[in-house]
Amino acid sequence: MKHVRTPKFPDVVDNTMLTTFASCPYKFFNNYVLRLEPPDTSEHLIAGAAFAKGVEIARTEYYINGKKEITAIEDGVVALIKEWGYYETPKKSVKTLPNIIYAFLEYFRHFKMSVDSVVPYITDNVNGIEYTFGVDLLNIKHPDTKDPIIYGGRFDMLGINKTSKKLVLVDEKTTTSLYKFTDKYLYSTQFMGYKAALQSIGLEVTGIQIRATAIQVGKIDFASPFYKISDELASIWKEQAKIKLKAMVKAYKKIKGTDSRDLEDVVKWAKVYPKNLGVSCMNYNQLCPYVKLCNRFNPTEGYGFYNVNTWSPLGSEESIEDRLNELQNMVEQDLEVLIHG
Ligand code: SF4
């Protein structure tokens, strides 16, 4: 089954898009411009999302709605289970639903909300729990709409240290090992981007506190390294992000108005967005999900394997109109195949 795909530049970009473009332009193109989403969902993503939802609800119920700590944690467990849904973890993985619930309960035993030194930053205008931002940070216009391209993101908590009264980013990580964990996020561009974005709206953060929960067979471990993010580093990140975003816009302008019905256009896409091959194809010991498109001359033969990606850093960005056009294209194309073979 062949589906017509039309490139569309995202309205909101985030650090993942920028780093994906830098590591392999073709991967960025397939994921964020053609919006092809691999059908397999990793257990790490499911477990991380369910855990984060539980933490968000427990914090909301405790810090905002004033519930007792134990009740807030119970509400968190319910939210975690709902978020998990009916997913079945692959055999041999430790990230099963019972293990995630156990890790969640242990997490709040370790980072007890009633005595935590870092609490959500909450004012009349700011809710630091599951903090979401979208700012015109990079001052570059969208190639279609001419509106500013929004730099967006979401992280687990904008916190305030009760002693120093300084703002700090808090990010939860669920992992299976704490081996070399403390070095892992030392130069994470994701957090430099958060700092730069928050600075642009007058919120000064000192750095990032990672709260890592390691889920291992028979035990749960924790680590909470803190990384300072200097103003200099945030400003270097911003400069580099601008260079990448300009290159992303420039590439898109070369293929704007094309679609996958014309094989010449499709061939051009891979010239404008080169396939990096090599090390970019393996990430966290997993093969890139777009390999099915890279190993054939006509990648449209592989499009039916993917879903339509409507993800955006700020929530779904695909309009109903976009989705209807997309569906109409798919139906037309399928009819054409049925009629003409
Ligand atoms: S398989 Fe490799 S070359 Fe192809 S999109 Fe993925 S990272 Fe890029």
Residues whose N, C-alpha, C, O or C-beta is under 5 A from the ligand:
A	BS01	SF4	C24 Y26 K27 K275 N276 L277 S280 C281 C288 Y290 V291 C294
